[in-house]
């Protein structure tokens, strides 16, 4: 037998899902994360999940890993000291950047611009020039380049970026400088912009490649360390890392191009949510992944997550494909506080994380957190053990939350409810970014909540948004690990191709796209993926001639060959109208072409649970005092493992399981479907008529600027 292990490392817990590749059977485990060295938590979880499955670690042949190492490196500013080589005249490309200041009209007053990832003192210029068509205008001055590289040696750089003007059209000079750097700066990893992101726009290309260099040494050390430790316990294990776009990359590719991993962790949850929701018959949904430190949200339409060509971590935005995920500092460990000046309750973004964690964990934490508030509200039953092992200290949770109550002049229960309500509003704010602000009505979507704390907030979030049902999948706390285990290898190849439609034709565009697909397919073949198992998709970045904005549209090669360039012009116009309510009577212009190749993922058995009656009485294990909607009530506590398809759970109710807890509010009810999902609806709910249409097809509800 062969087994595949999905691993998702979060800020508080590390989740694992082990899958038997032949039968599709799975086992899960949850262990505390180890921020100092994430591999320690991974190995502890591996031992636990193997024990539950009754197998030896040597039987695991694939490990699929979603990691936050690259993300945390950027957020904490602990990356490598980077050197940068630019074309003469472009030394300050990172300092000039793009003219954007976050916030309102007066945002510039309080905006503190972060320092570039490559300091100016470590930036040198190359005497060379290539034009936009790839013609060498000025040959590379190699003697001068060697002198400049020797100056960088004195700066003690740990990684080097080479980003020359128009290198996407001709990379000869970048490759030659890398050869010179290998002689002058031996042992220093080098990233070329023509390999990382071979596209136009010098700032985006440079900042993306610098970010790749910035996180590269740390990610490489982590991947090698993890692979070595895994090989000590397994036999010839293949390690793959989840990419930001929801695909997998090899360990080698992850070491060389870690900029593609910046949203690695959250992407696994979206992949798992798609897998669950499509089976349940809800292809259009909002995803909410609530962990210990943050909440990640995304929008899925017709069973496909929305992708974007940019990835943002903190205030660093790079050009790398990623699932359109928005993150807010609102999780189970988010700390609540009352500023002395305003006396207004605030929750997050500061987090207690895994060490020391919420006060209820009894590990030294004393600050009131969202988890402590849920304990005070009675949403976490007394018999609950987080992850199956961690017992909550209720006295410490009350003690922590009482500090907020004293500052507000409220009871501890009202203070806890205030924390709960505010963190829900913070999550809704993120959900509006992926729905309302992009022309989607959240009432046309179901909401799926997962992560350790997601089901605690799902009912309240659906009520605020009008998104029904709220779906709670089985094993919500390890859904990200499920996404890691079930995803497939993925690679892409892109090329800048600036042509007005009158300057090219469908035949030429098709030829380029097929060549790009061959390039990406060869990368997957090196990972033993057969061509017959590859799925290929195509994209084009298009704009109106004279316009700076560009939008990405999917390309159907058959339609392109049959209809000509109108096959991509029409979808572009439609997307432009959806986002901005209008289209322009101007000629269309191609900017970039892209091919994405993805292998075949494994099939995990989707078990159908036994059928039962509408009564869930057999699953009830007790009653719990809870504080919901400002009133004390008695909630029925259920053991999720005893629920049967067809059971109806009337609120107030609390459903326990190993990795999470679900709350159903008063005047709401949950229905258990045949796959074991809990579908939460308000009493008397009737689907909206507009919800029967495909979301996003009607006129946009707002304008994006």
N, C-alpha and C positions, 0 to 999 in steps of 0.2 A: 504493500500500500504506500501511497505518497500523500503527503499533507502540505497544505499551504497555510501560512500564518500571516494574518493581517495585524499590524501593530500601529496604534495611534497614540502618540505622546502628547498629553495636554499639560496645562500649567499645574494641575492638581493631581490628576490620575492618569495612569497609562492603561489603555484598553487593548485587549487582545482577542482575536477571534481565530480559532483553528478550524480548518475545513478539510474534510476527507475528500480529495479530488475525485475519487471514484463514485462514492455514494452521495456526496453532497451534504453529508451530516456535519454539524458544527458544534463547537464548544467555545465558551467565552470565559474571560477572567478580567478582573480589574484590580490594579495594585497602585499604591501611591507613586507619583512621579519622583524622580531624583534629579532636581535641577542642576546640581553640581556636575553630574555625569549621567545623562539620560540612558546610557546603555545599561547601567546598573538596574534601573527599573524595568527595562525591556527584558533582561535576563531573568529577573525575579518573576515577571509575568509569564515568561516562557515556561519556567519550571512549574508554575501553578496550573497553567492551562493544559500542559502535558499530563500532569497528575490527574486532572479531571477527566481527560480523554482516555487515560490508561495506556498511553504510548510513551516510547522513549524519544527524547529530542532528536536522535539520529534519524528518525523516520520523517522529519520535516525536510523537504527539499527546496521550498521557496519561502522567502520572507518578504512581504510587501509592507513597506514602512512609510507612514506619514509623519514627518518630523517638523519641528519648529526651530531647529538650530539656525537656519539661515535667517528666519524672521527675527528671532531674538538677538542675533548678532547685530542686525541693523537697528533694532529698537534700543538696545543697550549701548550702542556705540563701541562695541568691543571687537571690531573687525581688524583687518590687516592695515598696516601703514602702506598706502598705495602710491606708486609712481605712475605718471601719465605722460605719454608721448603724443603730441598733437602736431599738426602741420603749422609751419611758421605763420604767425598772425592769429592763431586760435588758442593761445595759451590760457586765456581766461574764459574759455567756453563754459566751464562749470560755474564760474562766478556770475556770468551774465545770465545764464539759465533762461527760463521763460518768464514773461511778465505776468505773474499771477500771485495775488496776495489773498489768503483765505480770510473769511469773515465778511462783515458788511462794508459799507462805504468807508468807515473809519478803521477798518481792520489793520491798515498799515501803521496805526499809532501804537498798537500793542504787539504787532507781529515781530517775533524774533527769528530771523532767518538762520537755519542751521548751517554749519560749515560744510563745504563739499566733502565727499568721501575721499577725494584725492586732494591734498593741500597744494596751494600754489607753489610752495617751496619745493615740492616734489614733482612739478610739471616742467617738462622740457619740450623744445620745439625741434622738428625735423625740417631740414631744407629739402623740400620736395613739393610737387603739386601734380594732381591728376584731375582732369575735367569730369563733368557729369556723365560723359559718355564713355569714360574709362581710358581716354587718351593721356599718355604721360606728357605733361607740359614742362615740368622741371624734374630732371632725374634726381634720385636720392643722393645726397652728399654723405657718403659713408664715413669719411674721416671725421667730419663734424659730428655725425651721429655717435661715433665711438666716444668722442670727448664728452658729449652730453650724458651718455650712459654712465661714464665714470663718475660724473658729478652725483648721479643718483646713488651710487654705491656709498658715498659718504653720508647720505641721508638715511641709511639703514632701512631701506624699503623692504617689505615682506612679500609684495606682489606688484606686478607691472601690467599696465593697460596700454595698448597701442591703438589709437583711434585717429586715423587720418581722413582728411576731407575726400569724399567720393570713393572711399575704399570699397564700398559696396559694389562699385562698377569695375574696379580693378584693384585687387588685393596684393599686387606684386610687392609694393614698398612695405606694407605691413609685415608680410612674411619674411622679407629680408631683414627688417629691423629685429624681428624675433630671433633670427639666426645670430645677429650681432649681440643681442642681449644674452643669449646663451653663452657667448664667449666672455662678455664683460661682467655679467651678473649671474654666474653659475648658481643653479639651485633655486632661482627665483621663478615662481610660476607666472606665465605670461598669458594674457587674454587678448585676443584680436577682435576688434569690432566687426570685421568682415566675417568672422566665424560665429560670434555670439548673436549679433542682430544685423545681418547684411541689408540694411534698409536706409533710405535717405533721412535727412534731418540730423545734423551733426550733434546737436545737444542731446536729443533722445538716445542716439546711438552711443554717444560717449558716456552719459550717465549710467546707461544700462550696462555697458562693458566695465565701467569702474565699479559698479555695484557687484558685478560678478567677481572681480578681483578682490573686493573688500571682504566678501564672505568665503571666498574659495579656500584659503588655508584652514579655517576653522571647520568648515563642512567636510573638507577632505580628511582632516584628522578624525572627525567623528565617524565618518563612514568607514574608514579603514579600521578604526578601533572596534566598531560594532561588528564589522565583518570578521575580524580576527577572533573576537570573543564568541561569535556564533559558530565559527568553524571549530572551536574547541569543544563545543557541545553537540554539534551536528556533523553531518558528513556531506561535503561538497554542496553546501547550501548556496542557493542563488539569491542574492540580496538585490531588491529593486526598491527605488524610492519614488514616492508619489510626487508628480509634478503639479504645478499650480493649476494647469488646465484639466486636471482630473485623470491624466494618463500616467503611465509608469516610465521611469527611465532606469537604465542600468546603473550599477554602483560607479562604474568608470565615468559615464556621462554626467552623473550627479557631482562627481568631484571636479570635472572640467567646466561644467556649465551650471553651477549652483543657483544662478539668478533665476532659473526656471523652477526653483523650489520655494520661493518666498511665501507662497500660499499653500504649501504642501499639506499641512495639517487640516485646515478647513475644507479643502477640496474633497477629502475622503468622505466627509459627512454628506456632502451634496451627492456624491456618487452613490452612497448607500441609500439615501433618501429616494433618489430616482428609482432604484431597484425595488424598494418596498412599495412606493406609491403607485407605480405603473401596474404592479401585480394587483394592487387593491382597487384599481379602476379610477385613479385620480391623477391624470397626466399633467394637470396644471396646478401648481402649488407653490406656496411660500415655505422655505425651510428655515428653521430656527434651531441652531445648535448652541445650547447654553452650557458652558463649561464652568470651571472654577474661577477663571480669570476674565473671560470675555464671552460675548455672544456673537456668533457669525450667522448672517442671514443671506439668502439668495432667492432668486425667482426661477422657476422651472416652467417652461411652456412646451406643451405637446411632448412631454417625456424627455426633453433635452434642456440641460442647464444653459443659461445664457453666458456666453463668453465675452470677454473684452480683451483688447489688445494691450492693455496697460495693467500693471500690478502696482499697488500702492501699499507701502509699509511705513507707518509713521508719516513723515513728510517727504519720503523718497518715492518717486514715481518712476518706474522703469518700463521699457517696452518689451513686455514678455506676456504671452497669452496666459490668461487665468480665468477660472470661473468667476463670474461677476459677484463676488462676495463682499459684503460690507461688514465691518467689525466695530463693535462698540464695547467700551470697558464696563460691561455689566454681566457679572457671573456670580456663582455661588459664593466666591470669596471676596466680592466687591465690598469695600468698607464704607459704612454709613457715617456721616459726621454732620454736625451742626455748627457752621461758622459763627464765631462770636459776633461778628459785625452785622450779619444779615438775619441770623436766627432762622434761616431757611434750610430745611433738610436736604442734604446732598448724598448721592450714592455713587461711588466709584469716581473716576476710573481706577483709583488705587485699589490694590487687591492684597489679601493676606496670602494668596497663592497656596502652595503645598507646604511651605515651611515659614511661619509656624501654622498657618491655616486658620480657619474660623475658631472662635473661642470654644464652640461645641466639640471640636476635635480633641481638646485637652492636651494640646502639644505646645502650649505656651502662648497662644494667641489670646489677646485681650480686647481687641477692637471689635465692635459690632459689625457683622457681615450679613449678607443676604441669607446665607445658610442659617445663621443664628436667628434671623427673623422668621424663617420658615419653621424652625424648631419651636419658637415661642407661639406661633400661630397654630401649632398642632398639626402642621401639614406633613411632618415626618413622624410616623407612629413610634411609640415607645419600644415596640419589638423590632424596629428597623435597624439593620446593620448595613452601613454604607459599604458597598463592594462585598457584602457578605461577612465582613470581619470588624469594621470600625464601629464601635459603640459611641453614641453621641452623649455628651454630658449636658443635660438640660439645665442644670443649675448655672453652669458657666455661661450658657447662651442667654438666659434671663438676666444674668448680671451684666453682660456686655450691652444688651439692647436697652436695659434700664437707664444707661447713661444718656442715650438718645431721648428717652422719655422724659428724663429729668430736665434736659436742655430745652425741650419743647413744652414742658408742663403737661405732658400726656401720660396716660397709663402705658405700661410696657406693651400691652396688646395693641393699642392704637399706634404706638411708635413702630412696632413690628409691621403693622398693616401699612403704615406710611412708607416704610422701606420697600415693602413688596410692591406697592402701587407705583412708586417712583421708578424702580428698576424696570417695571413693565413698560412704563412710558418711554424710558430710554431705549428699550428694545423695539418698541413701535416706531420710534424715530428712525432707527436703522432700516426697518422693514419698509417704511415710506420711501427711502432712497432707492430701493430696487423695484418699487411698484409705482406709487403715485407720481413720483418725480420722473418716471420714464414712460408715463402714459398708460399705466396699467391700473385698473380698479381692483383693489385687494378683495372686494366682495365677489369677484369672479374666480377666486382661487381658494383651494383648501389650504390648510396650514399643517405642516408636519413638524413636530417638536421632538428633539432628541438631545443627546448629551446627558450627563448625569442630572442636571437641574432643569432641562427643557420641559418635561412633563409636569413639573410643579407650576409652570407659568403658562402652559399652552391654552387652557380654558380662558384665562384672563386676557391673553393676547388676541385670541379669536374674537372675543366679545368686543374688544376695543376696535378691531379692524373690520368686523363683519365677515371674516373668512371662516367658512364652515365646510366640512367638519374640521375640528382639530384632531389630527391623527397622531396616535401614540403607538409606534411600532413595537413589536416584541424586542426586548433587549435594547432599549433606546440609548442606554449609556455606552454601548459598544458598537453603535451604528457606524461611526467613523472607521472603526477597525474592519467592519463588514465591507465598507466601501473600498478600503485598501486591499482587502483580500479578493474582491470580485472584479477589480479594474484590470485593464490590459496595458501592455506596452504601447507607447505612443511617441511619435516624433513628427517633426514638421520641417519643411524647407520653404524659404521665401525668397523673393527677388523684387527689388524695386524696378518698376516698369512704368515710367511716366509717359503716357501717350494719350492724346485726345482721341476720341473714338474715330474721328475722321482720318487719323494717322496710322491706324492699325485695323485689324479685322479679326473675326472669330477664329479663323484658322491659325493665325499666329499666336493668339492668346491660348488656344487649346494646346498647341505644340509646347509652349513654355510650361503650362500647368502639368502636362504629362512628364516632362523632364524633371520638374520639381518633385513629383510623386516618386519617380525612380530614385532620386537622391535620398528621400526620406525612407523609402522601402529598403534600400541597402543598409541603412543603419539598423533596422529591425531584423534584417537577415543575419546580422552579426550576433544577434541574441537568439538565434535559432527559431525565428518566426517564419513560417513558410508563406510564400506569396499568396497562396490560396486562402490563408487565414487572415489576410490583411483587409481592412476596410479603409477605403480612400475617400476623402472629402476635399473640396476645393473652396477657396475664398478669394475675394478680390476687394481691395481697398479702393473706393471710388469717391470722387468729388466733382462738383461743378467747376468747369474751367475758370480759373481766377479766384477760386475759393480756397481758404486755408483748411477748413474742416474737411475731414474725410470719414466715411462710414464703411464698415465692413459688411459685405453681403455674401451669402453662400452662392456657389456656382454649380449648376448642373451641366455637366459636359454635353449630355445628349441634347438638352434644350439649347445650349450655346451653339452646337453644330447645326441645329435645325432652324433656330430663330435668329441667329447672329447675335451681335452685341446687345440687342434689345432685351435678351434674356437676362442680362444683369442690370441694364438701365432701369427697367420697370421695378424690380425689387428695391433698388436704391431710392427711386422716387417715393415708393410707398413707405419705406423706413424714414425718409426725411420728413414726409408728411406726418407720420405718427409722432415723431419727436418734436417737430417744430410747427406743425399745422400747415405747412406750405411746401411747394416745390418750385424751383426756379426754371425759367425758360432759357436755360443755357446749355451749351454742349457739355456732355459728360467727359470725364478724364480719369483714366486709370492711374493709380499711384503704385500699388504693390499687388503682387500675385502670390498665392500661398497654397501649398498642398499639405494636408494632414493625413498621416497614415497611422492606423491603430490596429493592433493585433486583436486576437479573440480572448476574452476573459473566460474564466472557468464558470461552470454552472453550479450554483449552490442550491441545494434542495430547498424549496419553499414549502415547509410542512403545512398541511391542513389540519387544524385541530378538531377534536371531537365535537359533534353537535350536541347542544343542550337545549333546555327550555329557555323562556324569557327570564325566568327567575335565576338570580346569581347567588341565592342564599347559600348554596353549598360551598361557595368560595369565600364567604364571610368568616373572618377570624376574630372579630371584636368590634368595639366602638371606641371612638376617640373624640375628646372635646377639641373643638377647633373654633377659630375666630375668622369668620368669612363675611365680607361685605359689612363690616362694622358691628356684627352681632355674634354672640356665642351660640354655637350649634353643636349637635352631635353627629359626627360623620361615621358611616359604616366603613370599616377597614376590610379590604379584600386581599387575598393572596392571588396574584396574577396567574400563578402556575395552575390554579384550580379552575380558572375561568374556561367556559366553553362557548363555542360559536352560537350566536343567538341570544346570549345573556344580555340583559338590560340593567345598567347600573345607574340608579337615580341619585342625583346629588342632594346633599353633600356626601361625597364619598372619597376615599383615599385607597389607592391600589398600590400595594408593595411588590417589589421584585428585587432581585439581587443587585442590579446596577442602577436603579432609579425609583422614583415614586411619582405617581400620577394623582393630581387633584381635580376633582369634578365639583364645581361650585353649585350652590343651591339654584333651583329652577333650570338646571341643565341635566342631561343624561348621557351616558355612554353606551354604545352598542358594540358588541364584539363580533367582528366578521370572521369568515372561515379561516383566515390566515392568522388570527389572533390579534389583529390590530384593534385598538379601542378608538371608536369614532365618536367624538363628543359633539353634541348638538344642543342648542337651547330648546326649551320646551315650546312646542307648537311651530318648530322651524319649517319653513317652506322655501325651496330653492328659488333664487331670483330668476326671472325669465331670461335676463341678459346673460346669466351664467351658463345658459345652455349653448350660447354661441362661443366660437373660438375667441379667447381673450386677445386683446390687442388689435382686433380688426376694425373697431369703430374709431371715430375721430379721437385724437389725443385730448386728454382732459387738462393739459397744461403745457406750457412752453418751457423748454429747457434753454438756458442761456449759457 
